[in-house]
Amino acid sequence: MEYFLGIDIGTTSVKSIAFSRDGNILCAHSVSYPIHHPSPDWSEQDPDEISEALFKTVENILQDLSPFIPALCCFSSAMHSLIAVDRNGKAISPSLIWADNRSADIAAQIHAENRAPDFYSRTGLPVHAMSPFCKLQWIRKNQPELFKTAHKFVGIKEYVFYKLFGCFVVDHSIAGATGLMNIHSRAWDPWILEQCGMTPEKCSEIVATDRIFTSPRLFPSLKEVPFIIGASDGAMANLGSTDEPGSLVVTVGTSSAARIIVDKPEIDPAMRTFCYYIKKDQWLLGGAGNNGGVVLQWLQDDLIRSKEKVDLFLNQAATVPPGSGGLVFLPYLMGERAPVWNANAKGVMFGLTINHDQASLVRASMEGVIYCLYAISQPLFEKTGIKNVFATGGFARNESWLQILSDVFNLPVLVSGTVENSAWGAARFGMETIGIPCTARSPVSKTFHPDAEAHSVYQKSFQQFQRLYELLKSEFR
C-alpha cells in the first residue's frame, strides 16, 4: 500500500497523517502537549515533550500500517519558536513560542525610535514580541549567561531535525519568520544579527524548503525514505487548500491567520502584513492573530466553566442574531499580532446589558475572532481581487462560525473534506518534490454563502470594533 506522511508540528499538538495519492486520509495520529505560563506574558513549551510526541505519532502510523512504509515524510511547523541548545543539541531553555510576549518592551522601543521600518523592509516581518529577533534581545539583556553559553538558538523543527539527522538546518519559510533573514538575499542578515549580538554560527544553516534528508537516526525501517524539510504551517495550509488565484485561506486553530500566495515579495508601507518566501515564484503574504480557538477555550473552561462538549458549547451561538445584540468583543487575551502588532492589547467585552446571556458571550467571542481576521485581511483585499475564502483549522468543523466568517467577509467560504490542510499540504509538497504527479486537490465538502442583511449588521459592528480599539489602545499596559 502506497502512502505519504504529512507531519504537522502545531502549537498544542503534533499530527502525523498518512495520505493516499489522491488525498484521502488512511491513518492519523495526534498527541497534545501544554503551554506553560510561568510569568505574566510568558508562553513556553518543553521541546523534548514536543519531539517525543512527534516520534510517537510516527511510530503509531508505522505500527498501524505495517508492513507498509511511507513513500515520503514531509514537515509543516508552527513558526517563531526559540530554543537555546548546547553543543550536543540538547535544549538548555524552554521553547519560547509565538505567544510569548516577554520582549514586548523591546519591540515597543524599536517602534518608538522609528527603527521598525528598517527591520521590516529587510525581513518582511513586522517588529513584534513574537519574533525570535526580539526574544534574542530579551535573553541577551535578562539572561546573559544563557545567551553567552548557548551553542545555537533554534526553532522547534530545527530541534526535531537535529534529533533525526544530527545537523542544524532551517528551511527558508521558517527562517523568514525569525526576523533575522533578509527577504531579498534569503540569507541571515549581518546587520540584524549584529543588533542581537549574534553571529551566523549561532544560527542553523538555511536550506530550501524542498531539501531532502535520508537515514534518520530513529526509525531504522525508514532508512531509504526521503524526508523533506517542508515549510511553515501557514504555507502548507495554503498549499493544501487551493491553487486557485484570488483565494484567501483563513485558519483558526489555537491562533488565527489569513494568507494568500503571491508570485513576488510584497512589502506593506504600513507594516500590516508579513511576507515569507516559500519557493521559486511563491511567497506567503498575510497576517496572523494571537487569538483564535484559545479565546473560546478560555471562555468555556475559565470564565463560564462549562463541561459541555465543545461543539455543543459553540452551537449556542446559533440562537443569537448577528451582532450579538450590540455586544462587541475585542478578543486580545494574548496581546495581538497583525494588523495592530500590539503585544499589550487586552480583551474587552463592550456593550454588556442585563439582557445578554451565555449564548451572547459565545457568539460575541466567535464574532470577535472573525473581526480580527477581517482586519488582517484588509491589506490583502487592497492587493488582489479575492473571490472566495478557504477555511482550515479546527474552527472549520463548526458551521455557525463558518457562516459568521462568510457574512463578515461577504464572500463564499469553502471547506475541504479534510480540515487538516497543513498536513495534506506537506504531503502534497513532498510528492511534488520527489516527482510524483499529484493532481488531487482537497475536495470542497461544503460552501457557505453570505447573507446580505447579516453582512450589513457586521459592517457596522466591525467599524465599532475598530473604533473601540483605537479609543482604548492608549490604556493598554
Secondary structure as a PSIPRED ss2 file (coil, helix, strand):
# PSIPRED VFORMAT (PSIPRED V4.0)

   1 M C   1.000  0.000  0.000
   2 E C   1.000  0.000  0.000
   3 Y C   1.000  0.000  0.000
   4 F E   0.000  0.000  1.000
   5 L E   0.000  0.000  1.000
   6 G E   0.000  0.000  1.000
   7 I E   0.000  0.000  1.000
   8 D E   0.000  0.000  1.000
   9 I E   0.000  0.000  1.000
  10 G C   1.000  0.000  0.000
  11 T C   1.000  0.000  0.000
  12 T C   1.000  0.000  0.000
  13 S E   0.000  0.000  1.000
  14 V E   0.000  0.000  1.000
  15 K E   0.000  0.000  1.000
  16 S E   0.000  0.000  1.000
  17 I E   0.000  0.000  1.000
  18 A E   0.000  0.000  1.000
  19 F E   0.000  0.000  1.000
  20 S C   1.000  0.000  0.000
  21 R C   1.000  0.000  0.000
  22 D C   1.000  0.000  0.000
  23 G C   1.000  0.000  0.000
  24 N C   1.000  0.000  0.000
  25 I E   0.000  0.000  1.000
  26 L E   0.000  0.000  1.000
  27 C E   0.000  0.000  1.000
  28 A E   0.000  0.000  1.000
  29 H E   0.000  0.000  1.000
  30 S E   0.000  0.000  1.000
  31 V E   0.000  0.000  1.000
  32 S E   0.000  0.000  1.000
  33 Y C   1.000  0.000  0.000
  34 P C   1.000  0.000  0.000
  35 I C   1.000  0.000  0.000
  36 H E   0.000  0.000  1.000
  37 H C   1.000  0.000  0.000
  38 P C   1.000  0.000  0.000
  39 S C   1.000  0.000  0.000
  40 P C   1.000  0.000  0.000
  41 D C   1.000  0.000  0.000
  42 W C   1.000  0.000  0.000
  43 S C   1.000  0.000  0.000
  44 E E   0.000  0.000  1.000
  45 Q E   0.000  0.000  1.000
  46 D C   1.000  0.000  0.000
  47 P H   0.000  1.000  0.000
  48 D H   0.000  1.000  0.000
  49 E H   0.000  1.000  0.000
  50 I H   0.000  1.000  0.000
  51 S H   0.000  1.000  0.000
  52 E H   0.000  1.000  0.000
  53 A H   0.000  1.000  0.000
  54 L H   0.000  1.000  0.000
  55 F H   0.000  1.000  0.000
  56 K H   0.000  1.000  0.000
  57 T H   0.000  1.000  0.000
  58 V H   0.000  1.000  0.000
  59 E H   0.000  1.000  0.000
  60 N H   0.000  1.000  0.000
  61 I H   0.000  1.000  0.000
  62 L H   0.000  1.000  0.000
  63 Q H   0.000  1.000  0.000
  64 D H   0.000  1.000  0.000
  65 L C   1.000  0.000  0.000
  66 S C   1.000  0.000  0.000
  67 P C   1.000  0.000  0.000
  68 F C   1.000  0.000  0.000
  69 I C   1.000  0.000  0.000
  70 P C   1.000  0.000  0.000
  71 A C   1.000  0.000  0.000
  72 L C   1.000  0.000  0.000
  73 C E   0.000  0.000  1.000
  74 C E   0.000  0.000  1.000
  75 F E   0.000  0.000  1.000
  76 S E   0.000  0.000  1.000
  77 S E   0.000  0.000  1.000
  78 A C   1.000  0.000  0.000
  79 M C   1.000  0.000  0.000
  80 H C   1.000  0.000  0.000
  81 S C   1.000  0.000  0.000
  82 L E   0.000  0.000  1.000
  83 I E   0.000  0.000  1.000
  84 A E   0.000  0.000  1.000
  85 V E   0.000  0.000  1.000
  86 D C   1.000  0.000  0.000
  87 R C   1.000  0.000  0.000
  88 N C   1.000  0.000  0.000
  89 G C   1.000  0.000  0.000
  90 K C   1.000  0.000  0.000
  91 A E   0.000  0.000  1.000
  92 I C   1.000  0.000  0.000
  93 S C   1.000  0.000  0.000
  94 P C   1.000  0.000  0.000
  95 S E   0.000  0.000  1.000
  96 L E   0.000  0.000  1.000
  97 I C   1.000  0.000  0.000
  98 W C   1.000  0.000  0.000
  99 A C   1.000  0.000  0.000
 100 D C   1.000  0.000  0.000
 101 N C   1.000  0.000  0.000
 102 R C   1.000  0.000  0.000
 103 S C   1.000  0.000  0.000
 104 A H   0.000  1.000  0.000
 105 D H   0.000  1.000  0.000
 106 I H   0.000  1.000  0.000
 107 A H   0.000  1.000  0.000
 108 A H   0.000  1.000  0.000
 109 Q H   0.000  1.000  0.000
 110 I H   0.000  1.000  0.000
 111 H H   0.000  1.000  0.000
 112 A H   0.000  1.000  0.000
 113 E C   1.000  0.000  0.000
 114 N C   1.000  0.000  0.000
 115 R C   1.000  0.000  0.000
 116 A H   0.000  1.000  0.000
 117 P H   0.000  1.000  0.000
 118 D H   0.000  1.000  0.000
 119 F H   0.000  1.000  0.000
 120 Y H   0.000  1.000  0.000
 121 S H   0.000  1.000  0.000
 122 R H   0.000  1.000  0.000
 123 T H   0.000  1.000  0.000
 124 G C   1.000  0.000  0.000
 125 L C   1.000  0.000  0.000
 126 P C   1.000  0.000  0.000
 127 V C   1.000  0.000  0.000
 128 H C   1.000  0.000  0.000
 129 A C   1.000  0.000  0.000
 130 M C   1.000  0.000  0.000
 131 S C   1.000  0.000  0.000
 132 P H   0.000  1.000  0.000
 133 F H   0.000  1.000  0.000
 134 C H   0.000  1.000  0.000
 135 K H   0.000  1.000  0.000
 136 L H   0.000  1.000  0.000
 137 Q H   0.000  1.000  0.000
 138 W H   0.000  1.000  0.000
 139 I H   0.000  1.000  0.000
 140 R H   0.000  1.000  0.000
 141 K H   0.000  1.000  0.000
 142 N H   0.000  1.000  0.000
 143 Q C   1.000  0.000  0.000
 144 P H   0.000  1.000  0.000
 145 E H   0.000  1.000  0.000
 146 L H   0.000  1.000  0.000
 147 F H   0.000  1.000  0.000
 148 K H   0.000  1.000  0.000
 149 T H   0.000  1.000  0.000
 150 A C   1.000  0.000  0.000
 151 H C   1.000  0.000  0.000
 152 K E   0.000  0.000  1.000
 153 F E   0.000  0.000  1.000
 154 V E   0.000  0.000  1.000
 155 G C   1.000  0.000  0.000
 156 I H   0.000  1.000  0.000
 157 K H   0.000  1.000  0.000
 158 E H   0.000  1.000  0.000
 159 Y H   0.000  1.000  0.000
 160 V H   0.000  1.000  0.000
 161 F H   0.000  1.000  0.000
 162 Y H   0.000  1.000  0.000
 163 K H   0.000  1.000  0.000
 164 L H   0.000  1.000  0.000
 165 F H   0.000  1.000  0.000
 166 G C   1.000  0.000  0.000
 167 C C   1.000  0.000  0.000
 168 F C   1.000  0.000  0.000
 169 V E   0.000  0.000  1.000
 170 V E   0.000  0.000  1.000
 171 D E   0.000  0.000  1.000
 172 H H   0.000  1.000  0.000
 173 S H   0.000  1.000  0.000
 174 I H   0.000  1.000  0.000
 175 A H   0.000  1.000  0.000
 176 G H   0.000  1.000  0.000
 177 A C   1.000  0.000  0.000
 178 T C   1.000  0.000  0.000
 179 G C   1.000  0.000  0.000
 180 L C   1.000  0.000  0.000
 181 M E   0.000  0.000  1.000
 182 N C   1.000  0.000  0.000
 183 I C   1.000  0.000  0.000
 184 H C   1.000  0.000  0.000
 185 S C   1.000  0.000  0.000
 186 R C   1.000  0.000  0.000
 187 A C   1.000  0.000  0.000
 188 W E   0.000  0.000  1.000
 189 D C   1.000  0.000  0.000
 190 P H   0.000  1.000  0.000
 191 W H   0.000  1.000  0.000
 192 I H   0.000  1.000  0.000
 193 L H   0.000  1.000  0.000
 194 E H   0.000  1.000  0.000
 195 Q H   0.000  1.000  0.000
 196 C H   0.000  1.000  0.000
 197 G C   1.000  0.000  0.000
 198 M C   1.000  0.000  0.000
 199 T C   1.000  0.000  0.000
 200 P H   0.000  1.000  0.000
 201 E H   0.000  1.000  0.000
 202 K H   0.000  1.000  0.000
 203 C C   1.000  0.000  0.000
 204 S C   1.000  0.000  0.000
 205 E E   0.000  0.000  1.000
 206 I E   0.000  0.000  1.000
 207 V E   0.000  0.000  1.000
 208 A C   1.000  0.000  0.000
 209 T C   1.000  0.000  0.000
 210 D C   1.000  0.000  0.000
 211 R C   1.000  0.000  0.000
 212 I E   0.000  0.000  1.000
 213 F E   0.000  0.000  1.000
 214 T C   1.000  0.000  0.000
 215 S C   1.000  0.000  0.000
 216 P C   1.000  0.000  0.000
 217 R C   1.000  0.000  0.000
 218 L C   1.000  0.000  0.000
 219 F C   1.000  0.000  0.000
 220 P H   0.000  1.000  0.000
 221 S H   0.000  1.000  0.000
 222 L H   0.000  1.000  0.000
 223 K C   1.000  0.000  0.000
 224 E C   1.000  0.000  0.000
 225 V C   1.000  0.000  0.000
 226 P C   1.000  0.000  0.000
 227 F E   0.000  0.000  1.000
 228 I E   0.000  0.000  1.000
 229 I E   0.000  0.000  1.000
 230 G E   0.000  0.000  1.000
 231 A E   0.000  0.000  1.000
 232 S E   0.000  0.000  1.000
 233 D H   0.000  1.000  0.000
 234 G H   0.000  1.000  0.000
 235 A H   0.000  1.000  0.000
 236 M H   0.000  1.000  0.000
 237 A H   0.000  1.000  0.000
 238 N H   0.000  1.000  0.000
 239 L H   0.000  1.000  0.000
 240 G C   1.000  0.000  0.000
 241 S C   1.000  0.000  0.000
 242 T C   1.000  0.000  0.000
 243 D C   1.000  0.000  0.000
 244 E C   1.000  0.000  0.000
 245 P C   1.000  0.000  0.000
 246 G C   1.000  0.000  0.000
 247 S E   0.000  0.000  1.000
 248 L E   0.000  0.000  1.000
 249 V E   0.000  0.000  1.000
 250 V E   0.000  0.000  1.000
 251 T E   0.000  0.000  1.000
 252 V E   0.000  0.000  1.000
 253 G C   1.000  0.000  0.000
 254 T C   1.000  0.000  0.000
 255 S C   1.000  0.000  0.000
 256 S E   0.000  0.000  1.000
 257 A E   0.000  0.000  1.000
 258 A E   0.000  0.000  1.000
 259 R E   0.000  0.000  1.000
 260 I E   0.000  0.000  1.000
 261 I E   0.000  0.000  1.000
 262 V E   0.000  0.000  1.000
 263 D C   1.000  0.000  0.000
 264 K C   1.000  0.000  0.000
 265 P C   1.000  0.000  0.000
 266 E C   1.000  0.000  0.000
 267 I C   1.000  0.000  0.000
 268 D C   1.000  0.000  0.000
 269 P C   1.000  0.000  0.000
 270 A C   1.000  0.000  0.000
 271 M C   1.000  0.000  0.000
 272 R C   1.000  0.000  0.000
 273 T C   1.000  0.000  0.000
 274 F E   0.000  0.000  1.000
 275 C E   0.000  0.000  1.000
 276 Y E   0.000  0.000  1.000
 277 Y E   0.000  0.000  1.000
 278 I E   0.000  0.000  1.000
 279 K E   0.000  0.000  1.000
 280 K C   1.000  0.000  0.000
 281 D C   1.000  0.000  0.000
 282 Q E   0.000  0.000  1.000
 283 W E   0.000  0.000  1.000
 284 L E   0.000  0.000  1.000
 285 L E   0.000  0.000  1.000
 286 G E   0.000  0.000  1.000
 287 G E   0.000  0.000  1.000
 288 A E   0.000  0.000  1.000
 289 G E   0.000  0.000  1.000
 290 N C   1.000  0.000  0.000
 291 N C   1.000  0.000  0.000
 292 G C   1.000  0.000  0.000
 293 G H   0.000  1.000  0.000
 294 V H   0.000  1.000  0.000
 295 V H   0.000  1.000  0.000
 296 L H   0.000  1.000  0.000
 297 Q H   0.000  1.000  0.000
 298 W H   0.000  1.000  0.000
 299 L H   0.000  1.000  0.000
 300 Q H   0.000  1.000  0.000
 301 D H   0.000  1.000  0.000
 302 D H   0.000  1.000  0.000
 303 L H   0.000  1.000  0.000
 304 I H   0.000  1.000  0.000
 305 R C   1.000  0.000  0.000
 306 S C   1.000  0.000  0.000
 307 K C   1.000  0.000  0.000
 308 E C   1.000  0.000  0.000
 309 K C   1.000  0.000  0.000
 310 V H   0.000  1.000  0.000
 311 D H   0.000  1.000  0.000
 312 L H   0.000  1.000  0.000
 313 F H   0.000  1.000  0.000
 314 L H   0.000  1.000  0.000
 315 N H   0.000  1.000  0.000
 316 Q H   0.000  1.000  0.000
 317 A H   0.000  1.000  0.000
 318 A H   0.000  1.000  0.000
 319 T H   0.000  1.000  0.000
 320 V C   1.000  0.000  0.000
 321 P C   1.000  0.000  0.000
 322 P C   1.000  0.000  0.000
 323 G C   1.000  0.000  0.000
 324 S H   0.000  1.000  0.000
 325 G H   0.000  1.000  0.000
 326 G H   0.000  1.000  0.000
 327 L C   1.000  0.000  0.000
 328 V E   0.000  0.000  1.000
 329 F E   0.000  0.000  1.000
 330 L E   0.000  0.000  1.000
 331 P C   1.000  0.000  0.000
 332 Y C   1.000  0.000  0.000
 333 L C   1.000  0.000  0.000
 334 M C   1.000  0.000  0.000
 335 G C   1.000  0.000  0.000
 336 E E   0.000  0.000  1.000
 337 R C   1.000  0.000  0.000
 338 A C   1.000  0.000  0.000
 339 P C   1.000  0.000  0.000
 340 V C   1.000  0.000  0.000
 341 W C   1.000  0.000  0.000
 342 N E   0.000  0.000  1.000
 343 A C   1.000  0.000  0.000
 344 N C   1.000  0.000  0.000
 345 A C   1.000  0.000  0.000
 346 K C   1.000  0.000  0.000
 347 G C   1.000  0.000  0.000
 348 V E   0.000  0.000  1.000
 349 M E   0.000  0.000  1.000
 350 F E   0.000  0.000  1.000
 351 G C   1.000  0.000  0.000
 352 L C   1.000  0.000  0.000
 353 T C   1.000  0.000  0.000
 354 I C   1.000  0.000  0.000
 355 N C   1.000  0.000  0.000
 356 H C   1.000  0.000  0.000
 357 D C   1.000  0.000  0.000
 358 Q H   0.000  1.000  0.000
 359 A H   0.000  1.000  0.000
 360 S H   0.000  1.000  0.000
 361 L H   0.000  1.000  0.000
 362 V H   0.000  1.000  0.000
 363 R H   0.000  1.000  0.000
 364 A H   0.000  1.000  0.000
 365 S H   0.000  1.000  0.000
 366 M H   0.000  1.000  0.000
 367 E H   0.000  1.000  0.000
 368 G H   0.000  1.000  0.000
 369 V H   0.000  1.000  0.000
 370 I H   0.000  1.000  0.000
 371 Y H   0.000  1.000  0.000
 372 C H   0.000  1.000  0.000
 373 L H   0.000  1.000  0.000
 374 Y H   0.000  1.000  0.000
 375 A H   0.000  1.000  0.000
 376 I H   0.000  1.000  0.000
 377 S H   0.000  1.000  0.000
 378 Q H   0.000  1.000  0.000
 379 P H   0.000  1.000  0.000
 380 L H   0.000  1.000  0.000
 381 F H   0.000  1.000  0.000
 382 E H   0.000  1.000  0.000
 383 K H   0.000  1.000  0.000
 384 T C   1.000  0.000  0.000
 385 G C   1.000  0.000  0.000
 386 I C   1.000  0.000  0.000
 387 K C   1.000  0.000  0.000
 388 N E   0.000  0.000  1.000
 389 V E   0.000  0.000  1.000
 390 F E   0.000  0.000  1.000
 391 A E   0.000  0.000  1.000
 392 T E   0.000  0.000  1.000
 393 G C   1.000  0.000  0.000
 394 G H   0.000  1.000  0.000
 395 F H   0.000  1.000  0.000
 396 A H   0.000  1.000  0.000
 397 R H   0.000  1.000  0.000
 398 N C   1.000  0.000  0.000
 399 E H   0.000  1.000  0.000
 400 S H   0.000  1.000  0.000
 401 W H   0.000  1.000  0.000
 402 L H   0.000  1.000  0.000
 403 Q H   0.000  1.000  0.000
 404 I H   0.000  1.000  0.000
 405 L H   0.000  1.000  0.000
 406 S H   0.000  1.000  0.000
 407 D H   0.000  1.000  0.000
 408 V H   0.000  1.000  0.000
 409 F H   0.000  1.000  0.000
 410 N C   1.000  0.000  0.000
 411 L C   1.000  0.000  0.000
 412 P C   1.000  0.000  0.000
 413 V E   0.000  0.000  1.000
 414 L E   0.000  0.000  1.000
 415 V E   0.000  0.000  1.000
 416 S E   0.000  0.000  1.000
 417 G C   1.000  0.000  0.000
 418 T C   1.000  0.000  0.000
 419 V C   1.000  0.000  0.000
 420 E C   1.000  0.000  0.000
 421 N H   0.000  1.000  0.000
 422 S H   0.000  1.000  0.000
 423 A H   0.000  1.000  0.000
 424 W H   0.000  1.000  0.000
 425 G H   0.000  1.000  0.000
 426 A H   0.000  1.000  0.000
 427 A H   0.000  1.000  0.000
 428 R H   0.000  1.000  0.000
 429 F H   0.000  1.000  0.000
 430 G H   0.000  1.000  0.000
 431 M H   0.000  1.000  0.000
 432 E H   0.000  1.000  0.000
 433 T H   0.000  1.000  0.000
 434 I C   1.000  0.000  0.000
 435 G C   1.000  0.000  0.000
 436 I C   1.000  0.000  0.000
 437 P C   1.000  0.000  0.000
 438 C C   1.000  0.000  0.000
 439 T C   1.000  0.000  0.000
 440 A C   1.000  0.000  0.000
 441 R C   1.000  0.000  0.000
 442 S C   1.000  0.000  0.000
 443 P C   1.000  0.000  0.000
 444 V E   0.000  0.000  1.000
 445 S E   0.000  0.000  1.000
 446 K E   0.000  0.000  1.000
 447 T E   0.000  0.000  1.000
 448 F E   0.000  0.000  1.000
 449 H C   1.000  0.000  0.000
 450 P C   1.000  0.000  0.000
 451 D C   1.000  0.000  0.000
 452 A H   0.000  1.000  0.000
 453 E H   0.000  1.000  0.000
 454 A H   0.000  1.000  0.000
 455 H H   0.000  1.000  0.000
 456 S H   0.000  1.000  0.000
 457 V H   0.000  1.000  0.000
 458 Y H   0.000  1.000  0.000
 459 Q H   0.000  1.000  0.000
 460 K H   0.000  1.000  0.000
 461 S H   0.000  1.000  0.000
 462 F H   0.000  1.000  0.000
 463 Q H   0.000  1.000  0.000
 464 Q H   0.000  1.000  0.000
 465 F H   0.000  1.000  0.000
 466 Q H   0.000  1.000  0.000
 467 R H   0.000  1.000  0.000
 468 L H   0.000  1.000  0.000
 469 Y H   0.000  1.000  0.000
 470 E H   0.000  1.000  0.000
 471 L H   0.000  1.000  0.000
 472 L H   0.000  1.000  0.000
 473 K H   0.000  1.000  0.000
 474 S H   0.000  1.000  0.000
 475 E H   0.000  1.000  0.000
 476 F C   1.000  0.000  0.000
 477 R C   1.000  0.000  0.000
